[in-house]
Amino acid sequence: MSVSFKCFARARELANTNLIQLVIPSVDRTSLYQMLQQLVQQYPGFDMAFFERCRFALNHKYIANVDAHTVCDGDVYTIVPPISGG
């Protein structure tokens, strides 16, 4: 299974790229949370505390619960880190 993540702002800085593609063995059900754990293992700049502050989108719609969301082969997610301004 192949899943991609578009990285913006701080996520792009931590990953040192604007697009990450993860390839994992196909399983019946993989949650977005499990994919984020894979990102933490492969990209040392990331940690789960950072991802807890981020939002994630698929097809321009935010995902409410990363634990319950099942990923599908070919999905492209957007990592939206917290943004502050003034």
SEKOL-552341 format. One record per residue: residue in one letter; y, z negated, x of N, C-alpha, C in turn. Coordinates in steps of 0.02 Angstrom, whole numbers, plus 50000, padded with zeros to 5 digits. Example, Ala and Ser with C-alpha at 12.3 -4.5 7.8 and 13.67 -1.06 7.14 Angstrom:
! residues 2
A497164961050660497754961050615498354961050660 S498884964650642499474964350684500024960650645 
! end
This chain:
! residues 86
M499425000050043500005000050000500615000050045 S501115003950025501735004450063502315002250018 V502714997650043503294995150007503884995150054 S504464997250030505064997650071505594992750047 F506014990650094506574986150080507204989050110 K507714990150068508374992050092508754985650109 C509044985450168509384979450192510134980650196 F510514976050169511244976450170511534970050200 A512134970650227512524965050252512114960750300 R512064954250287511714949650332510974951450340 A510654953950288509954955950293509874961550345 R510334966350345510314971750394510414969050465 E510854964250473510974961250539510344957650564 L510024953850520509434950050540508834954450556 A508764959950519508204964550529508344969650584 N508984970550600509204975450648509024982650626 T508994983550560508874990150531509104989950458 N509214995750429509414995950359508834997550312 L508244999250340507665000650298507034998150333 I506654994150296506024991550321505464994350277 Q504944996650309504354998950271503764994650293 L503454991350244502864987350256502254991050229 V501734991150269501104993950247500584988450252 I500284986850195499774981650194499154984350159 P498574981350171497974983550136498064982750060 S497804987350023497854986949950497444981249923 V497754977449879497414972049844497584972649770 D497214969049728497324969549656498024967449636 R498264961849664498914959349643499264956249703 T499834958949721500244956049774500934954749745 S501174948649753501834946949726502374948749776 L502974949449751503544950649795503624944849844 Y503484938849821503524932949866503054933749925 Q502444936249913501974937249968502214942650016 M502554947649991502834952850034503394949950077 L503794945450048504324942350086504034938050142 Q503474934850130503144931050183502934935650240 Q502714941750223502544946650274503164948650315 L503734949350281504354950950317504534945450366 V504454939250346504614933550390504164933850452 Q503534935650444503074935950501503254941650548 Q503484947250521503614953150562504324953650589 Y504784950150557505494950350578505734943250589 P505754940950652505914934050668506604931750644 G507054936350631507714934450606507704931850535 F507204933850497507144931650428506784924950423 D506944921150372506554915250354506584914550278 M506134910650251506094910050178506724906750149 A507044902450188507664899250164508204904650152 F508234909650196508714915250185508544918950121 F507904920650112507694924450053507804920549989 E507774914049991507904909949931508624910649907 R509074912449952509774913449934509934920649914 C509454925149923509564932149909509344933949838 R509584939749816509334942849754508954949149775 F508504951349733508104957249747508134961849687 A508194968349701508244973249648507724978649658 L507484981349602507024987049601507294991749547 N507424998049566507695002949519508335000449486 H508774997549526509434995349503509414989549454 K508844986049450508794980149406508574974249448 Y508934968649438508764962649475508104959749451 I507734956849497507094953749482507224946249473 A507024943649417507164936649400506704931849438 N506074933549447505594928849476505164932449528 V505294931349592504924934849644504194932549647 D504054926549624503354924149623502934927949573 A503224929649516502854932749462502874940449465 H503334943149504503404950549507502864953549551 T502474958149523501944961549560502214968049590 V502104969049654502324975049688501824980649677 C502074986749679501664992749672501774997249732 D501265001149748501315005849803501915010449792 G502325011149844502905015549842503545012249817 D503515005949796504125002449774504635002149830 V505275002849811505825002049858506284996649830 Y506324991049865506724985249844507364985049883 T507864982149853508504980949887508584973449897 I508714971449959508864964449974509604963549970 V509824959249924510534958049913510694950849936 P510944950049996511104943350021511714940549986 P511804933949991512404930949961513034933849994 I513534935049953514164937849978514724933149959 S515154931950007515734927749992516354931750008 G516884929849979517504933449991518094928949975 G518654931549987519234927549973519854931549966 
! end
